[in-house]
């Protein structure tokens, strides 16, 4: 009886996933979606401005990674959103910030400010032209950690521009094996930190699919692999990453949600079980070889 009830709950949960256009899964929250992001950077009262946009075009430190003794130079493009001119004195503000874990919710970090460390004034004239590019030098302390670049324009509000980090100068690792990997695949950042990406995903597709050869060549010829080779960065290929959550390789044609200790689908379900049917194991080995 328990088995039948549990099976029924699984079937209902799977049906709900099929009917749902979007399935919420456990995934790290980053960027503006982090808790207290707006509070930490002064974007809550009032909210972040929509009257202009500010984009970091370049920074003197590759990968936005600053070593001890270095000071940053930023090139930022500013563009007003409407026809109303923005003229006067603008401000670039550098905020030292951090993140901390949220109790009982490892996926949602909380952002907190450790104060403004530098303020740079600059002239802005977005009257006749809607866009302008500025270059500013900042002076930040030797304190290691993360820093945010904020911009405020006269009468137009405030926006988050970008972020960077100050860290110790890395010692390149001894090839072919790295001692430290991170879950990031930005070649410039990896090289600057002296680390290797911890993995590159490679999915699975049955070798008898009509378009298998085309798919396989696309995997082999990825520009990412060539870039990693040029940079001299070792990599681990994670076979099975990004396996389709539906289709003939999946039992019942769809991935299976995990249930809680009572056999029910949790309110915030984590990543589902996407293991393919056992009959595809030998074909998977064939693909890997």
N, C-alpha and C positions, 0 to 999 in steps of 0.2 A: 504493500500500500504506500509506504514512504517513497519507494522508487517511482511509483506512478505519479505521486503528487510532485515529486522533484522534477520528473520529466515534463510534466504539464507546465510547471513554472518556467523551465528552460524554454519550452516551446513558445510560451506567451512572451517571454523576454525577447526571444529571437524574432518573433513576429513584430514586436514593437520596434526592433532595430530595423527591420526591413521597411516598415511603413514610415519610419522617421527619416526626414530629409537630412538631418544632421545628428550624429551620435557624439555625445560628449565623452571624452576619454581623459584619463589622467595624463597631464602633460605640464611641464614647467611653464609657469606664467612669466613672461619677460616684458621689457619695455614699458610702455605707457599703461599696460594693464595691471602692473604690479600695485599692490596695496600701498596707499599713501604716496604714490608717485607725484600727483599734483600738489599735495601738501608739502612734500620735501622741497619742491622746486618753485614754490610760490605761484602755482597755476590754478589754485582753487578759488581764490577770492581776489579779483575776478578769474574766470576760467581762461584757459589759453586762448590767445588772440587768433581771430580768423581774418584779420585785416592785412596780414602779411605772412610770408613764409621765409624761412632762413635755412639754408642748406650748407653744411660744411663741405667745401669742395676739396680742400687738402689741408694737411697738417704737417709741420716740419718733421715730426717723428713718424716713421713708417708704421702703418697698422694702428695709429693712435696709441702707441706704446712708448712711454717716455722713460728713459733711463736716469739714474741719479746724476745730478749736475747739469742736466739738459733743461731748457726752458722752451715752452711751445710757441709756435707762430701759427695762426689760423687764417685761412682764406675762406670767406663766407659770402655766398650770394644771397642777396635780399631781394624779394619781389613783393610789391604790394598787390593785394587781391582785387581791389576795386579801382575806381577812377579817382577817388579822393587822395590828394597829395599827402605825403608824409615828409615833413621837413623839420630839421632841428638837430638836436644832439641825441645820439643813440648810446646805448650802454651794453657792453658785453660783461657778463658776470660769471665767475668761475666758482662753483660750489663743490666742496669736498663732501662726498656722500658714501653711504654704505647700504647694505641690505642685511636682513636678519630673517631667520626662519619663523614661520607662523605655527604655534602649537597645534598639533593634530592635523596639520595640512602642509606636507612637505613641498607641494607644488606651487604654493603661493607665498613668495617672499615679500617682506615689507621693506619699503624704502625709507631711509631716514637721513636727514641733513646733518652734517658736522660743521656747517657754517660757510660763509662766503670768504674766499681766500684772495680774490683779486677782482677789481672793477676797472674796466677800461672804457673811456669815453671816446666817441668818434662822431664826425659830422655825417649827416644823412640827408640826401636830397632826392626824393622820389616824387618830383613834381612833373617835369616834362617827360622823363623816362620812367617806366614802371619798375625797372630793376637796376641794381648796382652791385658791385663786388668790392668788398673791403678786405684788408689784411691787417690783423692786429697781433701784437706781441703781448703775451701774458707772463706774469711772474707768480709761480706757485711754490709752496714749501717743498722741502725734500721728503715730506711724509709720504710713505707709500700708500697706494689705494686708488679709488675711483674718483673722477672729477667730472662734473657736468658743465657744459657750455650753454649759458642762457643769454637771450637777447631781449632788450626792451627798446621800443621806438617811441618817440614823443607822440602822445595822444593815440597810439595804436596798440598799446598793450605789450604783452610778454610772450615769448615762445621758447621752447626747448629746442636747441640746435643739434647737439651731439654730446658725446662723452669720450673720455680717454682715461688712461691709467698710468700711474707712475709705479714702476717696479724695479727690482734689482736687475743688473745687466746679466743676461743669460750666458752660460757657457755651452757652446754647441755640443750636442751629444755625440758619442762615439758610434759610428755606423758599424754594422747595419741595424743595431737594435737601440731603441731609445729607452731612457729610464723614466721619462715622463711623457704622458699623452694627455690631451684635453679633448673635450667633445666640441671641437670647432674645426672647420675646414677652410679657414681663411689663410691662404698661403703666406701673405705678408705678416699677419699676426703670428702664425706658427713659427715662421723664421725668426721674427723679432724676439719671441719668447724662448727660442731654442728648444721647442717641443714639437712633437709630431701629432697629427690628428689621430685620435684613438681608433677610428674605424671609418670605412667607407662602405655603405650598404650596397648589396647586390641581391636582387630579388630572386624569385624562382618562377620559371615558366616551363610547362611541359615541353619536352623536346619534339613532340609530335604535333604541336600547334602549327598551323599553316604559316604563321608569321614569326615562328621561332628564330630563324636564321637572321632575319632583319633586326629583331629585338636583341639577339646576342651580339651582333656586330655593333649596335648602338652602345651596348654596355662596354665592350672592349675599347671602343674608340672614344670614350668620354674624354673631353678636354681636361677634366679634373685629374685624371691619371697622368697625362702628359705634363701638367703643371707641377704636380707633386714630384715627378721624376726630375724635372729641371731644377727644382728647389732642393733636391737631395733629401727629401723627407720620406722616411719609411712609413708604411701604412699596413694596417690589418684590414683585410676584406671580410666583411660580415655577411656571409652567405645566408640567405633567407630573410634579409631585411627588406621591408616593404612588400611582403607577400600580399597579394590581393585578398581582401576580406570577403570576397564572394566569387562564385564560379565553380567549375566542376572539380577543382582540387579540394574544395572545402566540404566537410561533412554537412549534409543538408543544404549545401550551396551557399553557406554563409558562416562567418566567424561566430564564436560562442562567447557570450558575456560571462564574466565570473559572478557567482552568487555569494551572498553573505552567509554567516554561520547558520541562519535560519532558512536558507534555500531561496532567498528573494534577491531580486536585482537591486543593488544599492542605489541610493538617490544620485550619487555621483560615481558612476561606474568607471573603473580603471580600464587600461588597455585590454581588449578582448584576446582570447586564445585564437590564434590564426594558424595553428599547426595544420598542415594538409593531411589528407587521407594517407594511411600507411602504404597503400598500393603505389604511391608516387615516390616512395623512398629510393628505390633503385634508379628511377629516372632522374631524381635529384642528384644522386651520386654521379650519374653519367654527365650531367651538366657541369658539375664542379670539376671533374677530371678533364 
